[in-house]
Amino acid sequence: MKALITLVLVAVLPVSLLAQNLPSRKTHFAQSKKTQPAKTVLAAATPAPAPVPLSPAELELAERVQVGHVPCELGASVTVDADPKAPGYFHVRLGKETFHMAPVVTSTGAMRLEDQHAGAVWLQLANKSMLMSTKLGKRLADACMNTSQVAVAAAMEKNPPPSLLDPVTPPPTMRNALALQDAAD
């Protein structure tokens, strides 16, 4: 039965498609390590563009960015340092990778640093930070917490914020007004 299915598939698929997908023994075994494709690197080989002057709002955000060494989950760590040559910009390092990031204004209040050239984003929330790659579509470092974020995370565990799915209870003054309105109807 398997042979029949294989025969049908071979008859249906164009021969050129099969030739493209099957590696030649000679080329497969003859490749050296030097000709192997390089691993994907986040930062491009071309130099990053010169820093663009930041707006007053972006400079204000930059003042609130927490800098220093930040331990993350799985033994990783990220270091965030202000760039002394470019006001408002930061160097964010993870292992051997260094990103030159600028603050981005957000509607959520999260601190967001972004290196558009390398496709990297550093998010600082009250309870944790994370480094993400927009080019690779994944988190590079997660659950990064400095001492103040550890304290906020512990407080959130003891007193969790309300869920978006929980019913909203109006404040007492509004409940009284609603009760009076129901009584009037």
Stockholm file with secondary structure:
# STOCKHOLM 1.0

chainA/1-185         MKALITLVLVAVLPVSLLAQNLPSRKTHFAQSKKTQPAKTVLAAATPAPAPVPLSPAELELAERVQVGHVPCELGASVTVDADPKAPGYFHVRLGKETFHMAPVVTSTGAMRLEDQHAGAVWLQLANKSMLMSTKLGKRLADACMNTSQVAVAAAMEKNPPPSLLDPVTPPPTMRNALALQDAAD
#=GR chainA/1-185 SS CHHHHHHHHHHHSCHHHHHHHSCCHHHHHHCCGGGSCCCCCSSCSSCCCCCCCCCHHHHHHHHTCCCEEEECGGGCEEEEEECTTSTTCEEEEETTEEEEEEEECCSSCCEEEEETTTTEEEEECSSCEEEEETTTTEEEEEEECCHHHHHHHHHHHHSCCCCTTSCCCCCHHHHHHHHHHHHHC
#=GC SS_cons         CHHHHHHHHHHHSCHHHHHHHSCCHHHHHHCCGGGSCCCCCSSCSSCCCCCCCCCHHHHHHHHTCCCEEEECGGGCEEEEEECTTSTTCEEEEETTEEEEEEEECCSSCCEEEEETTTTEEEEECSSCEEEEETTTTEEEEEEECCHHHHHHHHHHHHSCCCCTTSCCCCCHHHHHHHHHHHHHC
//
